């Protein structure tokens, strides 16, 4: 059945980098918008970034703009979140999600979209 499997989290020093992977199992990401979210214990889930299937447009939260980059592979089997210049405040559990968004029936992605599939989450820790 359709699943998103995340990997790539871990411990990095401030200023370091991580690349999170979100692999699709059982379906193709070709017509899906991809969202990335993060959540700290006891806090509301925060939208980090999304990429659109329809026009390739992207969104980045102000807190990560210029440091994070979202992408996907050419086979539409996986999506990635490249995180550079990591800060202590970036330490959270990160989730990827897929939102059905074919070009004929959707527009640019939003963090408020209906995301049908979610990864299990991967822990990012930033510490010196």
N, C-alpha and C positions, 0 to 999 in steps of 0.2 A: 504494500500500500504506500501511498505518497507520504514521504517524510523529508524533513530537512535535518541534516546531521552537521553539527558545528564542531569545529576544532580550531586550534591555534592559540588559545588563551594560555596564560602563564604569568610568570613574574618577570618584570623588567624594571630597570632603573629609570628615574625621571629623565626625560630626554631621549629615551630609547624608543624602539619600534616593535610592533607586532603586526602580523598579518592573519586576520581571522578568515576562516573558510566556512562556507555554507554549501554543502553538497546536497543536491536534489536526488532523492531515491524514489523511483517509481513514476516520475514525471519530468518533463522538460520545463526549464525556466524561461523558454523563449517568449512566451506571452504573459509573463508575470512581472509585475513591479516587485522590486526587492527592497524591503525596509530593514534597517538596523536600529535596534533599541538597546537601552541599557537600564539597569535597575539596581539600586542599592537596597540593602535590607531596611524595611520600614519606609521606603520612599516610593513615590509614584514612578511608574515607568516613563522614561524619557526617550523621545524620538531623536535619533542621532543623524541618520541619513537615509535617503532612498534614491533609487534609480528607476527610471520609467522604461517600460517595454515599448511604448508607443512612439516616442520621439527621442529617447536616449537622454532626456533631461535628468538632472540630479538636484537634490536638495541636501543641504548640510546645516545642521544647527549652528548658531553663532559660536557656541562654545568649542566646536571642533573645526570650523571652517578654516581652510588653509593647512590643516594638519592631517585630516583624514581624507581618504579617497576610496570611493566604492567602484567596483568593476565586476565583470563576469567573464567567464571563458567563452571562446568562440563556439563551443559545442552546446552552450546553455545547460551545462551539467552542474555548474557551481558558481557561486558568487563570492566576492571577497571584499573585505574591509581592511585597507592598509592604514595603519595608525602610526603616525610619526610624531616626534616631539611630545611624547606622552607625559602627562602631568599626574600628580597624585590624585587630583579630582576626577581623572578618567577611570579610576579603579572602580569597577562594577562588574556585574554579570551582564554579558552582552548576548542579545538574541537576534537572530535573523528571522525574517518572515517573508512570505510570498503572497502577493495580492493579485488576483486575476485582473489583468489589464491589457487585453489585446488592442491593437491600434484602431480597429473598427468600432470599438465600444468603450474606449477609455481615453483619458488625457494624461497629463503629467501626474506623477505619483505625489501623494501627500502622506504625512505621518498619521493622519486620521483615517486613512483608508481601511477597508475591511480586509484584513490579512487572514487568509484561510489556513495557512500552514505556518507553523512555528518550529524553530529549532529548539533543542533542549537547553540551550544556554551554555556559555563558556566563560569561566572566571578570568578576569584581567586584574592583576595586582601590580601596582606601581609603587615601588619602595626602593630606597637607597640602602 
